[in-house]
C-alpha cells in the first residue's frame, strides 16, 4: 500500500495566500496608476494655463497697440482710453498682469529686451508668461492689474507720454 502524506492542514493556506498576494499586487498597481494620472493631470493643467495666459496677453497687447496708434494718429497731447474685457479666470485660476519696462523683459524667455512686455502670472499655479508689446518710442507702459475689465489709457500730461493699465470701474 502506498502511503500518502497528510497534507490536509496545508491546502487551505495555499488558496488564502494566493488571494492575499493577488489583492496586494492589485492594490499597488492601482495606487501607481492613480499617482501617474494625477501627475499627468497637473502637467496638463499647467500647459493649458500657459496657453490661455498667452492668448489673453496677446489680445491685451493688441489692445495696447490700438490705443497707442489711436493716440499717435490724433492731435498732440490727445488722451485715449479703451476698456478691455478679459476673462477673470483661466484654467480655474485667477491671474495678475504687470506692465514691465524693456530692461526687465530681457530675462524673459524669447524676449531680447528691446520692447516692454506684459507679465501674466497665474495665482494658483506656478505659471508665468511674458508677452512683448510694441509701443511708439518714448511712450512708457505702466501698471499692474488683476484679471477682468482693464482700462488702457494713453496719458500725456506733460511728464511724458505713457500708457497706463488700471482696473476698470465696473
Chimera marker file (.cmm) of the C-alpha trace (Angstrom):
<marker_set name="trace">
<marker id="1" x="0.000" y="0.000" z="0.000" r="1" g="1" b="0" radius="0.5"/>
<marker id="2" x="1.187" y="3.416" z="-0.919" r="1" g="1" b="0" radius="0.5"/>
<marker id="3" x="1.153" y="5.831" z="1.809" r="1" g="1" b="0" radius="0.5"/>
<marker id="4" x="0.013" y="9.356" z="1.075" r="1" g="1" b="0" radius="0.5"/>
<marker id="5" x="1.368" y="12.201" z="3.110" r="1" g="1" b="0" radius="0.5"/>
<marker id="6" x="-1.100" y="14.008" z="5.289" r="1" g="1" b="0" radius="0.5"/>
<marker id="7" x="-1.449" y="17.497" z="3.709" r="1" g="1" b="0" radius="0.5"/>
<marker id="8" x="-4.908" y="18.270" z="4.862" r="1" g="1" b="0" radius="0.5"/>
<marker id="9" x="-3.783" y="21.187" z="7.018" r="1" g="1" b="0" radius="0.5"/>
<marker id="10" x="-1.737" y="22.964" z="4.232" r="1" g="1" b="0" radius="0.5"/>
<marker id="11" x="-4.344" y="23.034" z="1.468" r="1" g="1" b="0" radius="0.5"/>
<marker id="12" x="-6.348" y="25.987" z="2.805" r="1" g="1" b="0" radius="0.5"/>
<marker id="13" x="-3.191" y="28.072" z="3.314" r="1" g="1" b="0" radius="0.5"/>
<marker id="14" x="-2.241" y="27.949" z="-0.355" r="1" g="1" b="0" radius="0.5"/>
<marker id="15" x="-5.547" y="29.434" z="-1.545" r="1" g="1" b="0" radius="0.5"/>
<marker id="16" x="-5.616" y="32.134" z="1.141" r="1" g="1" b="0" radius="0.5"/>
<marker id="17" x="-2.005" y="33.117" z="0.425" r="1" g="1" b="0" radius="0.5"/>
<marker id="18" x="-2.757" y="33.400" z="-3.308" r="1" g="1" b="0" radius="0.5"/>
<marker id="19" x="-5.726" y="35.691" z="-2.628" r="1" g="1" b="0" radius="0.5"/>
<marker id="20" x="-3.686" y="37.935" z="-0.294" r="1" g="1" b="0" radius="0.5"/>
<marker id="21" x="-0.866" y="38.274" z="-2.827" r="1" g="1" b="0" radius="0.5"/>
<marker id="22" x="-3.297" y="38.979" z="-5.673" r="1" g="1" b="0" radius="0.5"/>
<marker id="23" x="-5.113" y="41.682" z="-3.689" r="1" g="1" b="0" radius="0.5"/>
<marker id="24" x="-1.804" y="43.235" z="-2.550" r="1" g="1" b="0" radius="0.5"/>
<marker id="25" x="-0.343" y="43.393" z="-6.068" r="1" g="1" b="0" radius="0.5"/>
<marker id="26" x="-3.606" y="44.782" z="-7.478" r="1" g="1" b="0" radius="0.5"/>
<marker id="27" x="-3.696" y="47.491" z="-4.785" r="1" g="1" b="0" radius="0.5"/>
<marker id="28" x="-0.107" y="48.524" z="-5.544" r="1" g="1" b="0" radius="0.5"/>
<marker id="29" x="-0.797" y="48.705" z="-9.297" r="1" g="1" b="0" radius="0.5"/>
<marker id="30" x="-3.950" y="50.801" z="-8.819" r="1" g="1" b="0" radius="0.5"/>
<marker id="31" x="-2.093" y="53.195" z="-6.483" r="1" g="1" b="0" radius="0.5"/>
<marker id="32" x="0.699" y="53.620" z="-9.047" r="1" g="1" b="0" radius="0.5"/>
<marker id="33" x="-1.836" y="54.327" z="-11.816" r="1" g="1" b="0" radius="0.5"/>
<marker id="34" x="-3.580" y="56.956" z="-9.687" r="1" g="1" b="0" radius="0.5"/>
<marker id="35" x="-0.287" y="58.714" z="-8.892" r="1" g="1" b="0" radius="0.5"/>
<marker id="36" x="0.762" y="58.734" z="-12.551" r="1" g="1" b="0" radius="0.5"/>
<marker id="37" x="-2.661" y="60.041" z="-13.571" r="1" g="1" b="0" radius="0.5"/>
<marker id="38" x="-2.563" y="62.910" z="-11.077" r="1" g="1" b="0" radius="0.5"/>
<marker id="39" x="0.924" y="63.933" z="-12.240" r="1" g="1" b="0" radius="0.5"/>
<marker id="40" x="-0.238" y="63.925" z="-15.848" r="1" g="1" b="0" radius="0.5"/>
<marker id="41" x="-3.329" y="65.971" z="-14.935" r="1" g="1" b="0" radius="0.5"/>
<marker id="42" x="-1.194" y="68.547" z="-13.112" r="1" g="1" b="0" radius="0.5"/>
<marker id="43" x="1.143" y="68.951" z="-16.077" r="1" g="1" b="0" radius="0.5"/>
<marker id="44" x="-1.798" y="69.299" z="-18.488" r="1" g="1" b="0" radius="0.5"/>
<marker id="45" x="-3.333" y="71.950" z="-16.215" r="1" g="1" b="0" radius="0.5"/>
<marker id="46" x="-0.089" y="73.931" z="-16.283" r="1" g="1" b="0" radius="0.5"/>
<marker id="47" x="0.099" y="73.674" z="-20.071" r="1" g="1" b="0" radius="0.5"/>
<marker id="48" x="-3.488" y="74.804" z="-20.549" r="1" g="1" b="0" radius="0.5"/>
<marker id="49" x="-2.944" y="77.687" z="-18.103" r="1" g="1" b="0" radius="0.5"/>
<marker id="50" x="0.153" y="78.763" z="-20.031" r="1" g="1" b="0" radius="0.5"/>
<marker id="51" x="-1.659" y="78.647" z="-23.369" r="1" g="1" b="0" radius="0.5"/>
<marker id="52" x="-4.637" y="80.592" z="-22.012" r="1" g="1" b="0" radius="0.5"/>
<marker id="53" x="-2.395" y="83.259" z="-20.446" r="1" g="1" b="0" radius="0.5"/>
<marker id="54" x="-0.508" y="83.642" z="-23.738" r="1" g="1" b="0" radius="0.5"/>
<marker id="55" x="-3.801" y="84.173" z="-25.574" r="1" g="1" b="0" radius="0.5"/>
<marker id="56" x="-5.019" y="86.749" z="-23.029" r="1" g="1" b="0" radius="0.5"/>
<marker id="57" x="-1.641" y="88.523" z="-23.141" r="1" g="1" b="0" radius="0.5"/>
<marker id="58" x="-1.537" y="88.657" z="-26.933" r="1" g="1" b="0" radius="0.5"/>
<marker id="59" x="-5.055" y="90.094" z="-27.108" r="1" g="1" b="0" radius="0.5"/>
<marker id="60" x="-4.252" y="92.679" z="-24.438" r="1" g="1" b="0" radius="0.5"/>
<marker id="61" x="-1.037" y="93.585" z="-26.282" r="1" g="1" b="0" radius="0.5"/>
<marker id="62" x="-3.159" y="94.129" z="-29.408" r="1" g="1" b="0" radius="0.5"/>
<marker id="63" x="-5.481" y="96.433" z="-27.456" r="1" g="1" b="0" radius="0.5"/>
<marker id="64" x="-2.480" y="98.388" z="-26.127" r="1" g="1" b="0" radius="0.5"/>
<marker id="65" x="-1.165" y="98.716" z="-29.695" r="1" g="1" b="0" radius="0.5"/>
<marker id="66" x="-4.576" y="100.021" z="-30.817" r="1" g="1" b="0" radius="0.5"/>
<marker id="67" x="-4.594" y="102.683" z="-28.090" r="1" g="1" b="0" radius="0.5"/>
<marker id="68" x="-1.036" y="103.682" z="-28.998" r="1" g="1" b="0" radius="0.5"/>
<marker id="69" x="-1.904" y="104.008" z="-32.698" r="1" g="1" b="0" radius="0.5"/>
<marker id="70" x="-5.086" y="105.999" z="-31.982" r="1" g="1" b="0" radius="0.5"/>
<marker id="71" x="-3.133" y="108.412" z="-29.773" r="1" g="1" b="0" radius="0.5"/>
<marker id="72" x="-0.347" y="108.748" z="-32.359" r="1" g="1" b="0" radius="0.5"/>
<marker id="73" x="-2.910" y="109.485" z="-35.084" r="1" g="1" b="0" radius="0.5"/>
<marker id="74" x="-4.651" y="112.174" z="-33.036" r="1" g="1" b="0" radius="0.5"/>
<marker id="75" x="-3.554" y="115.694" z="-32.272" r="1" g="1" b="0" radius="0.5"/>
<marker id="76" x="-0.643" y="116.231" z="-29.889" r="1" g="1" b="0" radius="0.5"/>
<marker id="77" x="-1.481" y="115.576" z="-26.269" r="1" g="1" b="0" radius="0.5"/>
<marker id="78" x="-4.612" y="113.557" z="-27.091" r="1" g="1" b="0" radius="0.5"/>
<marker id="79" x="-5.719" y="111.261" z="-24.281" r="1" g="1" b="0" radius="0.5"/>
<marker id="80" x="-7.234" y="107.978" z="-25.427" r="1" g="1" b="0" radius="0.5"/>
<marker id="81" x="-8.694" y="105.176" z="-23.332" r="1" g="1" b="0" radius="0.5"/>
<marker id="82" x="-10.126" y="101.760" z="-24.074" r="1" g="1" b="0" radius="0.5"/>
<marker id="83" x="-11.722" y="99.177" z="-21.813" r="1" g="1" b="0" radius="0.5"/>
<marker id="84" x="-10.590" y="95.634" z="-22.490" r="1" g="1" b="0" radius="0.5"/>
<marker id="85" x="-12.718" y="92.841" z="-21.060" r="1" g="1" b="0" radius="0.5"/>
<marker id="86" x="-10.566" y="89.801" z="-20.264" r="1" g="1" b="0" radius="0.5"/>
<marker id="87" x="-11.648" y="86.602" z="-18.502" r="1" g="1" b="0" radius="0.5"/>
<marker id="88" x="-11.398" y="86.675" z="-14.711" r="1" g="1" b="0" radius="0.5"/>
<marker id="89" x="-10.002" y="83.126" z="-14.609" r="1" g="1" b="0" radius="0.5"/>
<marker id="90" x="-8.104" y="80.838" z="-16.937" r="1" g="1" b="0" radius="0.5"/>
<marker id="91" x="-7.934" y="77.099" z="-16.232" r="1" g="1" b="0" radius="0.5"/>
<marker id="92" x="-9.736" y="77.745" z="-12.906" r="1" g="1" b="0" radius="0.5"/>
<marker id="93" x="-7.165" y="80.229" z="-11.602" r="1" g="1" b="0" radius="0.5"/>
<marker id="94" x="-7.015" y="83.996" z="-11.389" r="1" g="1" b="0" radius="0.5"/>
<marker id="95" x="-4.050" y="85.960" z="-12.686" r="1" g="1" b="0" radius="0.5"/>
<marker id="96" x="-2.313" y="89.321" z="-12.467" r="1" g="1" b="0" radius="0.5"/>
<marker id="97" x="-0.990" y="91.405" z="-15.332" r="1" g="1" b="0" radius="0.5"/>
<marker id="98" x="2.047" y="93.643" z="-14.874" r="1" g="1" b="0" radius="0.5"/>
<marker id="99" x="3.462" y="96.026" z="-17.482" r="1" g="1" b="0" radius="0.5"/>
<marker id="100" x="7.258" y="95.780" z="-17.409" r="1" g="1" b="0" radius="0.5"/>
<marker id="101" x="9.787" y="98.163" z="-18.994" r="1" g="1" b="0" radius="0.5"/>
<marker id="102" x="12.287" y="96.950" z="-21.601" r="1" g="1" b="0" radius="0.5"/>
<marker id="103" x="15.137" y="96.345" z="-19.143" r="1" g="1" b="0" radius="0.5"/>
<marker id="104" x="13.021" y="93.946" z="-17.062" r="1" g="1" b="0" radius="0.5"/>
<marker id="105" x="11.923" y="91.950" z="-20.117" r="1" g="1" b="0" radius="0.5"/>
<marker id="106" x="15.377" y="90.893" z="-21.282" r="1" g="1" b="0" radius="0.5"/>
<marker id="107" x="15.491" y="87.933" z="-18.886" r="1" g="1" b="0" radius="0.5"/>
<marker id="108" x="12.120" y="86.629" z="-20.053" r="1" g="1" b="0" radius="0.5"/>
<marker id="109" x="12.207" y="83.631" z="-22.409" r="1" g="1" b="0" radius="0.5"/>
<marker id="110" x="12.347" y="84.541" z="-26.118" r="1" g="1" b="0" radius="0.5"/>
<marker id="111" x="12.467" y="88.299" z="-25.440" r="1" g="1" b="0" radius="0.5"/>
<marker id="112" x="15.549" y="90.411" z="-26.117" r="1" g="1" b="0" radius="0.5"/>
<marker id="113" x="14.709" y="93.488" z="-24.027" r="1" g="1" b="0" radius="0.5"/>
<marker id="114" x="14.054" y="95.807" z="-26.985" r="1" g="1" b="0" radius="0.5"/>
<marker id="115" x="10.325" y="96.215" z="-26.175" r="1" g="1" b="0" radius="0.5"/>
<marker id="116" x="8.284" y="96.477" z="-22.996" r="1" g="1" b="0" radius="0.5"/>
<marker id="117" x="6.298" y="93.391" z="-22.110" r="1" g="1" b="0" radius="0.5"/>
<marker id="118" x="3.346" y="92.125" z="-20.132" r="1" g="1" b="0" radius="0.5"/>
<marker id="119" x="3.943" y="89.628" z="-17.346" r="1" g="1" b="0" radius="0.5"/>
<marker id="120" x="0.918" y="87.407" z="-16.727" r="1" g="1" b="0" radius="0.5"/>
<marker id="121" x="1.203" y="85.423" z="-13.506" r="1" g="1" b="0" radius="0.5"/>
<marker id="122" x="-1.315" y="82.722" z="-12.513" r="1" g="1" b="0" radius="0.5"/>
<marker id="123" x="-2.221" y="82.817" z="-8.823" r="1" g="1" b="0" radius="0.5"/>
<marker id="124" x="-2.920" y="79.115" z="-8.119" r="1" g="1" b="0" radius="0.5"/>
<marker id="125" x="-0.237" y="77.501" z="-10.267" r="1" g="1" b="0" radius="0.5"/>
<marker id="126" x="3.418" y="78.188" z="-10.899" r="1" g="1" b="0" radius="0.5"/>
<marker id="127" x="2.916" y="79.602" z="-14.401" r="1" g="1" b="0" radius="0.5"/>
<marker id="128" x="4.243" y="82.976" z="-15.597" r="1" g="1" b="0" radius="0.5"/>
<marker id="129" x="4.032" y="84.141" z="-19.207" r="1" g="1" b="0" radius="0.5"/>
<marker id="130" x="5.731" y="87.129" z="-20.860" r="1" g="1" b="0" radius="0.5"/>
<marker id="131" x="4.227" y="88.783" z="-23.942" r="1" g="1" b="0" radius="0.5"/>
<marker id="132" x="6.067" y="91.553" z="-25.849" r="1" g="1" b="0" radius="0.5"/>
<marker id="133" x="4.232" y="94.831" z="-26.506" r="1" g="1" b="0" radius="0.5"/>
<marker id="134" x="5.077" y="97.232" z="-29.324" r="1" g="1" b="0" radius="0.5"/>
<marker id="135" x="4.550" y="100.888" z="-28.439" r="1" g="1" b="0" radius="0.5"/>
<marker id="136" x="5.784" y="104.109" z="-30.005" r="1" g="1" b="0" radius="0.5"/>
<marker id="137" x="9.331" y="105.060" z="-28.970" r="1" g="1" b="0" radius="0.5"/>
<marker id="138" x="9.301" y="107.336" z="-25.954" r="1" g="1" b="0" radius="0.5"/>
<marker id="139" x="5.978" y="106.026" z="-24.640" r="1" g="1" b="0" radius="0.5"/>
<marker id="140" x="6.180" y="104.234" z="-21.299" r="1" g="1" b="0" radius="0.5"/>
<marker id="141" x="3.959" y="101.310" z="-20.319" r="1" g="1" b="0" radius="0.5"/>
<marker id="142" x="2.868" y="101.204" z="-16.655" r="1" g="1" b="0" radius="0.5"/>
<marker id="143" x="0.525" y="99.403" z="-14.291" r="1" g="1" b="0" radius="0.5"/>
<marker id="144" x="-0.326" y="96.164" z="-12.524" r="1" g="1" b="0" radius="0.5"/>
<marker id="145" x="-3.902" y="94.869" z="-12.568" r="1" g="1" b="0" radius="0.5"/>
<marker id="146" x="-5.958" y="91.829" z="-11.660" r="1" g="1" b="0" radius="0.5"/>
<marker id="147" x="-7.817" y="89.857" z="-14.288" r="1" g="1" b="0" radius="0.5"/>
<marker id="148" x="-11.161" y="91.117" z="-15.571" r="1" g="1" b="0" radius="0.5"/>
<marker id="149" x="-12.013" y="94.505" z="-17.055" r="1" g="1" b="0" radius="0.5"/>
<marker id="150" x="-8.889" y="96.548" z="-17.732" r="1" g="1" b="0" radius="0.5"/>
<marker id="151" x="-8.746" y="100.188" z="-18.743" r="1" g="1" b="0" radius="0.5"/>
<marker id="152" x="-5.925" y="101.032" z="-21.125" r="1" g="1" b="0" radius="0.5"/>
<marker id="153" x="-5.303" y="104.785" z="-21.168" r="1" g="1" b="0" radius="0.5"/>
<marker id="154" x="-2.855" y="106.882" z="-23.168" r="1" g="1" b="0" radius="0.5"/>
<marker id="155" x="-1.920" y="109.840" z="-20.969" r="1" g="1" b="0" radius="0.5"/>
<marker id="156" x="0.248" y="112.802" z="-21.951" r="1" g="1" b="0" radius="0.5"/>
<marker id="157" x="0.111" y="115.228" z="-19.054" r="1" g="1" b="0" radius="0.5"/>
<marker id="158" x="3.471" y="116.935" z="-19.534" r="1" g="1" b="0" radius="0.5"/>
<marker id="159" x="5.536" y="114.380" z="-17.593" r="1" g="1" b="0" radius="0.5"/>
<marker id="160" x="5.972" y="112.258" z="-20.694" r="1" g="1" b="0" radius="0.5"/>
<marker id="161" x="3.577" y="110.140" z="-22.696" r="1" g="1" b="0" radius="0.5"/>
<marker id="162" x="2.606" y="106.835" z="-21.167" r="1" g="1" b="0" radius="0.5"/>
<marker id="163" x="0.080" y="104.051" z="-21.456" r="1" g="1" b="0" radius="0.5"/>
<marker id="164" x="-1.410" y="103.058" z="-18.116" r="1" g="1" b="0" radius="0.5"/>
<marker id="165" x="-3.161" y="99.813" z="-17.233" r="1" g="1" b="0" radius="0.5"/>
<marker id="166" x="-5.755" y="100.192" z="-14.471" r="1" g="1" b="0" radius="0.5"/>
<marker id="167" x="-8.661" y="98.129" z="-13.247" r="1" g="1" b="0" radius="0.5"/>
<marker id="168" x="-11.816" y="99.438" z="-14.882" r="1" g="1" b="0" radius="0.5"/>
<marker id="169" x="-14.591" y="100.757" z="-12.661" r="1" g="1" b="0" radius="0.5"/>
<marker id="170" x="-17.276" y="98.224" z="-13.346" r="1" g="1" b="0" radius="0.5"/>
<link id1="1" id2="2" r="1" g="1" b="0" radius="0.2"/>
<link id1="2" id2="3" r="1" g="1" b="0" radius="0.2"/>
<link id1="3" id2="4" r="1" g="1" b="0" radius="0.2"/>
<link id1="4" id2="5" r="1" g="1" b="0" radius="0.2"/>
<link id1="5" id2="6" r="1" g="1" b="0" radius="0.2"/>
<link id1="6" id2="7" r="1" g="1" b="0" radius="0.2"/>
<link id1="7" id2="8" r="1" g="1" b="0" radius="0.2"/>
<link id1="8" id2="9" r="1" g="1" b="0" radius="0.2"/>
<link id1="9" id2="10" r="1" g="1" b="0" radius="0.2"/>
<link id1="10" id2="11" r="1" g="1" b="0" radius="0.2"/>
<link id1="11" id2="12" r="1" g="1" b="0" radius="0.2"/>
<link id1="12" id2="13" r="1" g="1" b="0" radius="0.2"/>
<link id1="13" id2="14" r="1" g="1" b="0" radius="0.2"/>
<link id1="14" id2="15" r="1" g="1" b="0" radius="0.2"/>
<link id1="15" id2="16" r="1" g="1" b="0" radius="0.2"/>
<link id1="16" id2="17" r="1" g="1" b="0" radius="0.2"/>
<link id1="17" id2="18" r="1" g="1" b="0" radius="0.2"/>
<link id1="18" id2="19" r="1" g="1" b="0" radius="0.2"/>
<link id1="19" id2="20" r="1" g="1" b="0" radius="0.2"/>
<link id1="20" id2="21" r="1" g="1" b="0" radius="0.2"/>
<link id1="21" id2="22" r="1" g="1" b="0" radius="0.2"/>
<link id1="22" id2="23" r="1" g="1" b="0" radius="0.2"/>
<link id1="23" id2="24" r="1" g="1" b="0" radius="0.2"/>
<link id1="24" id2="25" r="1" g="1" b="0" radius="0.2"/>
<link id1="25" id2="26" r="1" g="1" b="0" radius="0.2"/>
<link id1="26" id2="27" r="1" g="1" b="0" radius="0.2"/>
<link id1="27" id2="28" r="1" g="1" b="0" radius="0.2"/>
<link id1="28" id2="29" r="1" g="1" b="0" radius="0.2"/>
<link id1="29" id2="30" r="1" g="1" b="0" radius="0.2"/>
<link id1="30" id2="31" r="1" g="1" b="0" radius="0.2"/>
<link id1="31" id2="32" r="1" g="1" b="0" radius="0.2"/>
<link id1="32" id2="33" r="1" g="1" b="0" radius="0.2"/>
<link id1="33" id2="34" r="1" g="1" b="0" radius="0.2"/>
<link id1="34" id2="35" r="1" g="1" b="0" radius="0.2"/>
<link id1="35" id2="36" r="1" g="1" b="0" radius="0.2"/>
<link id1="36" id2="37" r="1" g="1" b="0" radius="0.2"/>
<link id1="37" id2="38" r="1" g="1" b="0" radius="0.2"/>
<link id1="38" id2="39" r="1" g="1" b="0" radius="0.2"/>
<link id1="39" id2="40" r="1" g="1" b="0" radius="0.2"/>
<link id1="40" id2="41" r="1" g="1" b="0" radius="0.2"/>
<link id1="41" id2="42" r="1" g="1" b="0" radius="0.2"/>
<link id1="42" id2="43" r="1" g="1" b="0" radius="0.2"/>
<link id1="43" id2="44" r="1" g="1" b="0" radius="0.2"/>
<link id1="44" id2="45" r="1" g="1" b="0" radius="0.2"/>
<link id1="45" id2="46" r="1" g="1" b="0" radius="0.2"/>
<link id1="46" id2="47" r="1" g="1" b="0" radius="0.2"/>
<link id1="47" id2="48" r="1" g="1" b="0" radius="0.2"/>
<link id1="48" id2="49" r="1" g="1" b="0" radius="0.2"/>
<link id1="49" id2="50" r="1" g="1" b="0" radius="0.2"/>
<link id1="50" id2="51" r="1" g="1" b="0" radius="0.2"/>
<link id1="51" id2="52" r="1" g="1" b="0" radius="0.2"/>
<link id1="52" id2="53" r="1" g="1" b="0" radius="0.2"/>
<link id1="53" id2="54" r="1" g="1" b="0" radius="0.2"/>
<link id1="54" id2="55" r="1" g="1" b="0" radius="0.2"/>
<link id1="55" id2="56" r="1" g="1" b="0" radius="0.2"/>
<link id1="56" id2="57" r="1" g="1" b="0" radius="0.2"/>
<link id1="57" id2="58" r="1" g="1" b="0" radius="0.2"/>
<link id1="58" id2="59" r="1" g="1" b="0" radius="0.2"/>
<link id1="59" id2="60" r="1" g="1" b="0" radius="0.2"/>
<link id1="60" id2="61" r="1" g="1" b="0" radius="0.2"/>
<link id1="61" id2="62" r="1" g="1" b="0" radius="0.2"/>
<link id1="62" id2="63" r="1" g="1" b="0" radius="0.2"/>
<link id1="63" id2="64" r="1" g="1" b="0" radius="0.2"/>
<link id1="64" id2="65" r="1" g="1" b="0" radius="0.2"/>
<link id1="65" id2="66" r="1" g="1" b="0" radius="0.2"/>
<link id1="66" id2="67" r="1" g="1" b="0" radius="0.2"/>
<link id1="67" id2="68" r="1" g="1" b="0" radius="0.2"/>
<link id1="68" id2="69" r="1" g="1" b="0" radius="0.2"/>
<link id1="69" id2="70" r="1" g="1" b="0" radius="0.2"/>
<link id1="70" id2="71" r="1" g="1" b="0" radius="0.2"/>
<link id1="71" id2="72" r="1" g="1" b="0" radius="0.2"/>
<link id1="72" id2="73" r="1" g="1" b="0" radius="0.2"/>
<link id1="73" id2="74" r="1" g="1" b="0" radius="0.2"/>
<link id1="74" id2="75" r="1" g="1" b="0" radius="0.2"/>
<link id1="75" id2="76" r="1" g="1" b="0" radius="0.2"/>
<link id1="76" id2="77" r="1" g="1" b="0" radius="0.2"/>
<link id1="77" id2="78" r="1" g="1" b="0" radius="0.2"/>
<link id1="78" id2="79" r="1" g="1" b="0" radius="0.2"/>
<link id1="79" id2="80" r="1" g="1" b="0" radius="0.2"/>
<link id1="80" id2="81" r="1" g="1" b="0" radius="0.2"/>
<link id1="81" id2="82" r="1" g="1" b="0" radius="0.2"/>
<link id1="82" id2="83" r="1" g="1" b="0" radius="0.2"/>
<link id1="83" id2="84" r="1" g="1" b="0" radius="0.2"/>
<link id1="84" id2="85" r="1" g="1" b="0" radius="0.2"/>
<link id1="85" id2="86" r="1" g="1" b="0" radius="0.2"/>
<link id1="86" id2="87" r="1" g="1" b="0" radius="0.2"/>
<link id1="87" id2="88" r="1" g="1" b="0" radius="0.2"/>
<link id1="88" id2="89" r="1" g="1" b="0" radius="0.2"/>
<link id1="89" id2="90" r="1" g="1" b="0" radius="0.2"/>
<link id1="90" id2="91" r="1" g="1" b="0" radius="0.2"/>
<link id1="91" id2="92" r="1" g="1" b="0" radius="0.2"/>
<link id1="92" id2="93" r="1" g="1" b="0" radius="0.2"/>
<link id1="93" id2="94" r="1" g="1" b="0" radius="0.2"/>
<link id1="94" id2="95" r="1" g="1" b="0" radius="0.2"/>
<link id1="95" id2="96" r="1" g="1" b="0" radius="0.2"/>
<link id1="96" id2="97" r="1" g="1" b="0" radius="0.2"/>
<link id1="97" id2="98" r="1" g="1" b="0" radius="0.2"/>
<link id1="98" id2="99" r="1" g="1" b="0" radius="0.2"/>
<link id1="99" id2="100" r="1" g="1" b="0" radius="0.2"/>
<link id1="100" id2="101" r="1" g="1" b="0" radius="0.2"/>
<link id1="101" id2="102" r="1" g="1" b="0" radius="0.2"/>
<link id1="102" id2="103" r="1" g="1" b="0" radius="0.2"/>
<link id1="103" id2="104" r="1" g="1" b="0" radius="0.2"/>
<link id1="104" id2="105" r="1" g="1" b="0" radius="0.2"/>
<link id1="105" id2="106" r="1" g="1" b="0" radius="0.2"/>
<link id1="106" id2="107" r="1" g="1" b="0" radius="0.2"/>
<link id1="107" id2="108" r="1" g="1" b="0" radius="0.2"/>
<link id1="108" id2="109" r="1" g="1" b="0" radius="0.2"/>
<link id1="109" id2="110" r="1" g="1" b="0" radius="0.2"/>
<link id1="110" id2="111" r="1" g="1" b="0" radius="0.2"/>
<link id1="111" id2="112" r="1" g="1" b="0" radius="0.2"/>
<link id1="112" id2="113" r="1" g="1" b="0" radius="0.2"/>
<link id1="113" id2="114" r="1" g="1" b="0" radius="0.2"/>
<link id1="114" id2="115" r="1" g="1" b="0" radius="0.2"/>
<link id1="115" id2="116" r="1" g="1" b="0" radius="0.2"/>
<link id1="116" id2="117" r="1" g="1" b="0" radius="0.2"/>
<link id1="117" id2="118" r="1" g="1" b="0" radius="0.2"/>
<link id1="118" id2="119" r="1" g="1" b="0" radius="0.2"/>
<link id1="119" id2="120" r="1" g="1" b="0" radius="0.2"/>
<link id1="120" id2="121" r="1" g="1" b="0" radius="0.2"/>
<link id1="121" id2="122" r="1" g="1" b="0" radius="0.2"/>
<link id1="122" id2="123" r="1" g="1" b="0" radius="0.2"/>
<link id1="123" id2="124" r="1" g="1" b="0" radius="0.2"/>
<link id1="124" id2="125" r="1" g="1" b="0" radius="0.2"/>
<link id1="125" id2="126" r="1" g="1" b="0" radius="0.2"/>
<link id1="126" id2="127" r="1" g="1" b="0" radius="0.2"/>
<link id1="127" id2="128" r="1" g="1" b="0" radius="0.2"/>
<link id1="128" id2="129" r="1" g="1" b="0" radius="0.2"/>
<link id1="129" id2="130" r="1" g="1" b="0" radius="0.2"/>
<link id1="130" id2="131" r="1" g="1" b="0" radius="0.2"/>
<link id1="131" id2="132" r="1" g="1" b="0" radius="0.2"/>
<link id1="132" id2="133" r="1" g="1" b="0" radius="0.2"/>
<link id1="133" id2="134" r="1" g="1" b="0" radius="0.2"/>
<link id1="134" id2="135" r="1" g="1" b="0" radius="0.2"/>
<link id1="135" id2="136" r="1" g="1" b="0" radius="0.2"/>
<link id1="136" id2="137" r="1" g="1" b="0" radius="0.2"/>
<link id1="137" id2="138" r="1" g="1" b="0" radius="0.2"/>
<link id1="138" id2="139" r="1" g="1" b="0" radius="0.2"/>
<link id1="139" id2="140" r="1" g="1" b="0" radius="0.2"/>
<link id1="140" id2="141" r="1" g="1" b="0" radius="0.2"/>
<link id1="141" id2="142" r="1" g="1" b="0" radius="0.2"/>
<link id1="142" id2="143" r="1" g="1" b="0" radius="0.2"/>
<link id1="143" id2="144" r="1" g="1" b="0" radius="0.2"/>
<link id1="144" id2="145" r="1" g="1" b="0" radius="0.2"/>
<link id1="145" id2="146" r="1" g="1" b="0" radius="0.2"/>
<link id1="146" id2="147" r="1" g="1" b="0" radius="0.2"/>
<link id1="147" id2="148" r="1" g="1" b="0" radius="0.2"/>
<link id1="148" id2="149" r="1" g="1" b="0" radius="0.2"/>
<link id1="149" id2="150" r="1" g="1" b="0" radius="0.2"/>
<link id1="150" id2="151" r="1" g="1" b="0" radius="0.2"/>
<link id1="151" id2="152" r="1" g="1" b="0" radius="0.2"/>
<link id1="152" id2="153" r="1" g="1" b="0" radius="0.2"/>
<link id1="153" id2="154" r="1" g="1" b="0" radius="0.2"/>
<link id1="154" id2="155" r="1" g="1" b="0" radius="0.2"/>
<link id1="155" id2="156" r="1" g="1" b="0" radius="0.2"/>
<link id1="156" id2="157" r="1" g="1" b="0" radius="0.2"/>
<link id1="157" id2="158" r="1" g="1" b="0" radius="0.2"/>
<link id1="158" id2="159" r="1" g="1" b="0" radius="0.2"/>
<link id1="159" id2="160" r="1" g="1" b="0" radius="0.2"/>
<link id1="160" id2="161" r="1" g="1" b="0" radius="0.2"/>
<link id1="161" id2="162" r="1" g="1" b="0" radius="0.2"/>
<link id1="162" id2="163" r="1" g="1" b="0" radius="0.2"/>
<link id1="163" id2="164" r="1" g="1" b="0" radius="0.2"/>
<link id1="164" id2="165" r="1" g="1" b="0" radius="0.2"/>
<link id1="165" id2="166" r="1" g="1" b="0" radius="0.2"/>
<link id1="166" id2="167" r="1" g="1" b="0" radius="0.2"/>
<link id1="167" id2="168" r="1" g="1" b="0" radius="0.2"/>
<link id1="168" id2="169" r="1" g="1" b="0" radius="0.2"/>
<link id1="169" id2="170" r="1" g="1" b="0" radius="0.2"/>
</marker_set>
